[in-house]
Amino acid sequence: MPKYSVITPVYNRPDEVRELLESLVNQSFKDFEVIIIEDGSKLKCDKVCEEFNSQLDIKYYYKENSGQGFSRNYGFERATSDYFIQLDSDAIIPARYFEIVNNYLAKNWLDAFGGRDEAHPNFTPTQKAINYSMTSVFTTGGIRGKKKNAGGQFHPRSFNFGISRKVWKVTKGYKWTRMAEDIEFSVRIIEAGFKVGLIDEAFIYHKRRTDFGQFFKQLHFFGRGRINLSRHFKNELKLVHFFPAAFTLFCISIPLQFLIFKPLGFLSVILLAIYKVLIFTDSTLKNSSIYVGFLSIIACFIQLSGYGFGFMQEIISPNPVIQNEGKTKGR
């Protein structure tokens, strides 16, 4: 049996799967299998997977569309190792990733772990700006990839998330297929008493979205997901999660501030200008690019407003999302 099983659902992303598999071929530690679950895609990646048959222990499955959560369950059911590592299809894995994970678990066992994500040097300026906004201390991204998130226990996210077979057997995997399904899974793992932590050096390069329109939609969905999660776990709604909504309301209220009391409006504009300068300076220094620094201002405002609008929409929604539980069918 391989020591690890890579579980990756994919939907209409054959080119990204190729990059993922190429990075897995280059791993310094090679004792793992790769399980690709095609989740009802029209643009299949079966031919891409076939190209790697001689280089990887790879298995490809096609099933009807059910969403990422249930597709991961489908992969867990077919994995042969005792430790499952979930990686998104839009990820590139550094060559020492599995070596780092294996060495860490040998010395400091974790029943479940998560890792960080970073921007690859070859990413586009927009992708680097999006990565900055999702990891910056100047947005709520500052609490991601930390040992404690928002004042609580670290919650691994599905783009870089390992679990033991025992965790799978006890929890039965994902109960939801969307809307914060990975956080819900993490919460149940922690509540079951398993040891969960961050392996800081086990980072991946995560592409996320490639344009700002897609990024807004994704963050809008994340905002809705947080409220949906809080309906099931009250303690998972922290004060920091209200920040994007408060920021969004603050920004759209500025014209009204000028109408009511001009000095207040001018003060708000000055505060926003300072905020933009901080983002621009920090991102420019971290990415060594003035252009990425400028794009990071746009990305941060999109992140906060997208999340904020989704957060507020789900709060007032007369029809809350009802999560479906169960197994998926496939072949």
Order of alpha helices (4+ residues) and beta strands (2+ residues): beta-alpha-beta-alpha-beta-alpha-beta-beta-alpha-beta-beta-alpha-beta-beta-beta-alpha-alpha-beta-beta-alpha-alpha-alpha-alpha-alpha
